[in-house]
């Protein structure tokens, strides 16, 4: 998916969210900025992984929809990190990778206490780059559990993935704290199966805890 297509999808969802919000008699529409940390991992039996922290930031809109429901639309830029176990010459360690991504989310929010406490859930379109090695000199480390699979051979993973998320946010009208869990419903390692590697049946799903602060204007 190109940047042009991503922006088109984002703009279309924004128009949809705003149009439904404005139809509500008790209209409530806010623009906001959010930022926070991610705790990222890959749920897979193909690698031994280590959950690592990263960062997320972007913008969001929240608008009243119907009764106790709001709609939330946002675009976030994410920098995730993960460790994958490997070894060379008897030296075993977790090899650090970084994964940059852009996410478009379109969520429903159920207000337990309007403007103060809500449950939030919905789909996310995730577009990411390669899972890049963070340090030089680790390219030829052999991934744990394999005979010849090198660390540099597993970088080119699937670029487009779909996530589902759910969690809670709490605060005041202009400021909220949010705790969410994201799970990747698509196989983010599927592209590795197109390569001539030691394994031809890779499967892995992203698993992230996201802790954020949100400022509304």
N, C-alpha and C positions, 0 to 999 in steps of 0.2 A: 504494500500500500504506500503510495507516494504522499509527500507532505501536503500536496494540493488536495488529495482525497481526504486526508485526515482533517484538514481545515474545513472542508465542505461538510463532513459529518458533524464536526463540532458546531459549526454555524447553524446547521439544520436542527440539531438538538436544542440549541439555545433558543431559537425562534419558537420551537414547540413548547419548551418549558415556559417561556414568557407569555405566550398566547393563552395557555391554560391558566396561568397564574392570574392574568388580568381579567379572566372571566369570573373569577371568584369574587363574591360581594365583599368579603372581608380580605381584600387584597393585601398581600405582604410580599414584597420583593426586595431582596438584598443582594448586593455584590460583595464578595469577600476575597481575602487572600489567606492561604493556609500553608503551613510548613511543619515539618516534624521528622521523626526518625522511622526507619523500617527495620524489622528483624526478618531477614530473608533466608529461605531454605528451599531446597528442592526435595519433594517427596518421591523417592526412587529407590529401587533395589539394585540399580546398576552402579551406583557410586556410594562411597562413604563420605558424607557431607558434614560440614560444620556451619551452623547458623551464624551469620554475621550481621552487623548493623550497617545501615546506609541512611540515605536522606531522601526526602520528598518535599516538593514545593510546587505551588501553582495558584490558580484562581478558581473560585467557585461561585455559583449563584444558588440562592434558595428562594423559593416562591410558594405561596399557599396554593393548594390544589383543590381539595375537597374535604370538608369537615375537618378531621384531625390529621389530615395528610398534607405534607409538603412535597415538592419535587426539588431535587438537588441535581445540578449539572456542574461538571468541573473538568478542567484539563490540568494534569499534573505531570511534572518532570521528575523522574526517579533515578537515583543512583544506588543500585543494590550491590552488595558484596556477598561472596560465599566462599567457603573453603572446601576443597575436594582432596581426599587423601591420596598421596602418591609416594613413590620411593625411587631412589637412585643410589647405587653403590652402598646399600645398607642403611642409607639415611632416609627415614620415613617422616613425612610431615604433611600438614594440610597446605595445599597449594591455593593461593589466593587468586580469585577471579573477580572482575567487576562487570556489571551489566547495566547499561544505560537504557532507559525506556521513557516513552511518552504514553500517558494513559488518558482515555476519555471515559468518564463515568456518568451514568444517568440513574439516579437512585430515588427510591421512595423513602420518605421519612414519616414515621408514625409518632405524633406528638403525645407523649404521656403527660407532660406539663408544657403547654404551648410556650415557645420561645426559650424554654429552659432545659427540657429533658426529652430526648427522642430516641427511638430505635430506627436505624437506617440500613437499607439493604438494596441490592440490585446488581446489574451487570457492569463490567468494565472491558473496554477494548484496550489491549496492551500491545504496543508496537515497540520492539526492542532491537538493539544491535547485537553484535557478537558478545559472547561471554569471554572477555579478554583477560589474559594473564596480566596480573598487576606488577610482576617483577620479572626482570630478565634472568636468564640462567636456569629457568625451570622448564623450558620447552620439552626437553627429552626425559623428564621424569615419567615413570611408568605408573599409570593409574592403578590404585589398589584393586586387586582381584583379577587383573589381566596380565598377560605375558608380554604384550608388545604395544599396548595402547598408550600413546604418549599424551602428555598434558596439553600440547598445542593442537592435537587432533580433535578435541571436543569443544572448540571455541565457537564454531559456526552452527549455532542452534536455530530453531525456528524463530522467525521474526515477528509473526502475528499470532497472538494468543488471546483467548477470552478468559476472563476471570469472573467469579462471583464474590461479593463481599457482604459482610454484615457486621453490625456493631452498635455502639451507643455514643451519643454526644450529649454534653451537659454544659450549662453556663448561663450567661445572660444574653440579652438581645444582640449585643455587639461583639461578644466574645464567647467562644466555646472551646472545650477540650473534647477530643474525639479519640476513641479506641476502636479500631476496626480489624477484622481478619479477612484476608484475601486468599482465595484458592483458585488455582488455574485448572479449568475444566478441559483444556486442550493439552496435548502432549508437547511440551516445549522442547523435548529432545528428538522429536520426530525427524527433523532434517538430517540428523546423524545417521539415520537408517538408509539414507540415499548414498552414503559414502562407503567405500570398501574398507571397513574397519573390522576389528576383531569381533565385535558384537554387531548383529544386524537387527536387534529387537530392543532398541533403547526406548525407555518410557520414563517420563518424569513430569511432575506437576508442581508448579510454584506454590509456595506456602509462605505467607507474609503476615506479620503483625505490624500494624501501622498506628503510631501514636502521633497525633497532630494537635496543633492549636489553630483556630480559625478566627480571623478578625473580619467583621462585617462593617460596611460603610453605610 
